């Protein structure tokens, strides 16, 4: 019965500096996908990105501040409980993941990837075990003066980790030997594209890099043996030139691998791209139901969007064969930044 309870929980991160409540918990109705808020926990500032342990008993959060930290919570009971003090990781962490007994953070402000060991009980070690500092810049005068690591995640097969850097227009493939992230290969993308997040296809052979400074997705082939990406093409996520601001943010591949969903801030739309072998085709867009969609997540046939500036999380039914999102509802969460399920 405990596993069933875990399956129908959601955790929402928000920006406390913009009036958000911090970490929010919710119940999920599996038949409708609806979220019902159940509590909040404001122990760290700006928990903008979250990740759950595989067993669902531990939750990890970045603290996206100038100092930067990562925090751990026990969530096996009725409400999250802090599992020790936050651990400093560097400036402005925007993303984190779990890999090989460590929490890895992508530190946007300092342009680095930090590894923090996990203790046997899932809590964090007192200090990081290693840091990989990115180097380089890009042509965008304001946004690319230096490196800005925006995302880090394991690659299919478990041998490599990849970090996406908006400031250097590149994706780095890394190892984590002895708890120290080390560069294996850096793959250059188009200058000025501003890569933000990457999502792998379920086949383990394709990857899609969402670009923030241009509203496009870069389609890549993934070589798991050699630890390398091969960019193939850039595909627009909007049907025409944007009327104003257009900053893509979140990307999710459908569980069946037939579609890719993206969110674009400013335009405030969700895009549906059909997977066609080594290519993507824009199939349509729908309103995100709020303003400034920062992150997307899929769970049991529903797509969830954290809308930062309108202060809500919206959800969409994507069980139709077209996977075109159909708006179903929303819940208020000020300065919402992300949502995860477990």
N, C-alpha and C positions, 0 to 999 in steps of 0.2 A: 504493500500500500504506500510505502514511503516514496517509491519511484514514481507512482502515479501522481502524488502530490507535487513532486519536483517538476514533472512535465508541464504542469499548468501554472507555473509562476513566471513572472517577468520582473526584471530589474531595469530601472530607468535612471540614467545619469543626467545631471543638469549643471548649468553654470551658476554657482552661488553668487558670483560677482555681478551677475545680471539679474539677481532676484530669484534664482532657482532654489528649490528646497534641498539640493544635494542629491543623495541617493534615495530613490523612491522604489517601493515594492508594490506589486500588483498581482491580482489573480487573473487567470486567463480562462475564458469560457471556450472550451474546445470546439463547440458546435458553431459558434458565431465569430470566434476570434476576439470578442470584446474584452477590454481591460477594465478592471475595477481596482482602484487604488486602495491599498491596505495599510500603508505606513510610510515613514520617511526616516532618514538618518543623515544628520549633517555633520559628521565627525571630521571630514576633510573638505577643503575648499575646491570647488570646480572639478568634481569627479566626472569628467566629460567623456570618458570611455571606460567600458567594463568588459571583463572576461570571466567566465565560469570555469571551474575545474571540471574535468571529464565526468567525475562522479556527482557533480552538482552540489557538493557540500561546501565549497569555498568560492568566494567572489573576490575578484581583484579589480581595483580602480586606480586610474591615474589621477593625480591632482595637477591639473593643467594651470600651474602658476609659474611665475618667473623663476622661483626656486626649484620647483618640480619634485614630485614624490610619487610613490606607489603605495597603496594600502591594501590590506587583506581583511576579509570578513568571513566569519562562519555563518552559513545560511542553511544549515541542516535543520534548524528549529523553526519556530514561528516567525522570528524576525532576525535580521542580520546583527551579528555581534562582532565588534572589532577584534582582530586576532593579532594584537601587538601594535606598536607604534608605526606610523608611516615611515618609509625608507626613502631618503633623498636619492634622486636619479639624474638630476640635470634639468636644464631650463625647458619649461613648456612642453611636457610630454603630451602627445595627442593620441596615442594608440598603445595597446599592449597585447601580448599573447603569451601562451604557455608553451614551452618546448623543453624537452629533455631535463626535467626537474628544475627549471628556471622560469621566472617571469621576465620577459623581454619588453622593453619600452622603446618607442620611437619618440625621440626628444626633438621637437620642432625647433625650439628656440636655440638650442646648442648644436643642432645638426648632428646628433649622435644616436647610437643604439646602445642601451644599457642592459646588462644581465644581472638579475638578482636571484640567488639560489633559494630554493624552497626547502624548508625543514620537513622531516617526515610527517609532521602533523598538518602540513599545508601552509603554515605560517611562513613569513618572510625572514630570511637571514638579516642580520643587523646592517649589512652593507653590500653594495654590488660586488660581483666577482670579476667584472670586466666591462670595458666601454670601448666601442668602436666609433671613432670620430670621423664623420664624413668630411670631405674637402671638395672645393669647387664652387662654381657660381653659374649663372645663366644670364640671358640677355635682357630679362625684364628688370628695369632699373630699380623698381621699388621692392619687388617680391623675391628677387633672385640674386641678391648681393652676396649671399653665402649659402651653405647647405641648410636644408630644412627637412630632416627626416620626418615623414608624415605617417608612415605605417610600417609595421613589421609583422611577419607571420611565417609559419613553417611552410615549406613547399611539399608537394605530394611526394611520398616515399620516406619522409622523415629525416633525410640526410642533410638537407640544406635549410637555411632560413633566407628570406628575401626582405629587403627594406626598400621602400619607395621614397625618393627624395625630390620634393617639389623644387627646391632651390638649385639643384644641379642637373635637372632633366635626365635622371637616370634611375635605374633599379640596380641595387647591389645584391649579389648572391654571396652568402656568408656561411661560415662554419661556426660551431660552438664547442670547441674542444677545451675541456677543462674549465668550462664556465666563462670563457673569454671569446666574445664574438670577433671573428677575423675575416677580412675580405678575401673572397675567392675570385670573384669576377664582377666588374661593373659594366652594365649594358646601357649605352647611350640611347636616349630617345630624342625626338625632334627638339631642337633648341627652342625654348620659349613655351613648350607645351605645358609644363608645370605638373608632372604626374603626382597624383594624390593618393589613390588607393588601387590595389590590385586584387582581382578575384580569379581563382583557378576554376577551370571547367572540371566536372566530375570525371572526365576521361583521363585526367592527369597529364594531358599533352598540350593543352591550350591555356593561355592566361590572358586576362583582359585588364589593361591599365587605364583607369579613368583619369583624365587630365583636367586639372582645375583652371588653368590659365587659358585654355581653349576648350570649348564644349565638345570634346571628342573622346573616343575610346581607342586605344592602340591595341590591336589584336596581335598576340605573340604565340609562337610555338615554345613549349617548355621541354628542355632536354634534361631529364632527371639524372641520367648517368653523368653527363658532363657538367651539370649545374649551370645551365645557361638559358637565356631567353633570346629568341630571334624575332624581332619586330617584323610584322608582315604588312600592316596597313592601319591607317587611322580612319575611323568611322564617326560621322557626326551624331550627336545625341539629340539634336534639335532639327526640326524640319526646314528651318531657314535661319537667316542671320538674326541674332537676338536683338530685341528692341532696346535693351539696357544691360544691366548687370546679368551675367550668366556664368556662375561658378559651380560646376559639377562637384558633388560631394560624396555620395554613397553609391556603391555598386554591389549587386548580388546576382549570382547565377542561380536560375531555378533548379530545384533538386533533380529534375529529369534532364537537365543540360540543354533544353531546347531554346531557352530564352535568357537574356540578360536584362536586368532592371537597373536603371540609374536614376539619381535625383539631381536636379540642378537648381541651385539657389538663385534668387533674382527672378528668373523665369518661373520659379516655383512649380515645376512640373516633374512628373515621373515619366521616364522613357522606357519603351519596350523594344528590345532589339532581338531579332530572330537569329539563332545560330544556324549558319549554312556552311558546314564543313570548316574550312579555314577562314570564313568570312562572317561578318555580321551585317544585318540589314535592319534599318530603323523601321519598326512596324507601326509605331504610333506613340502619342504622348497623352497624358491626362493630368489635370491639376492635382497637386499634392494635398490639397485640403487645408493648407495653412501657409505660413510665410517662412522662408529661409530653411528649407529641408536640409538638415545636417547629416543624417545617417539613415540607413535602411537596414531592415532585418526581415527574413522570411521565417515563418513558423507555421507548420501544419496547414499549408494552403492559404495563408494570409500574409500580406506584405505590410510591414509597419514602418512608419516614417516619423522621425523625431523632428518637429518643426521648431527651430530655436526661437525665432523672433515673434511668432504668434503664440508660443507657449503651449504647445499641445503635441500629443502623439496621435496620429491618424492611422487607421487600418483599412486594408483593401482586400477583397476577395479575389484571389488569383487562381481559383480552381477551374475556371473555364479553359477550354483547350487553347484559346488564343493567348492566355496569360495576361490579357489587358486588365490592369487593376480596376476594380469596381469599388468605389468608396462605400464603406459600411459604417464608420463611426469614428469618434475621437474622444480623448480624455485630456483634461487640462493638466499640464505640467510646465510651470514657468521655466523658460530658458532651456527646454529639453535638448539634449545632446545625443543620446543614443539609447537603445533598448536591446536587451539580451534575454534569452529564454532558457529555463532549465527546470 
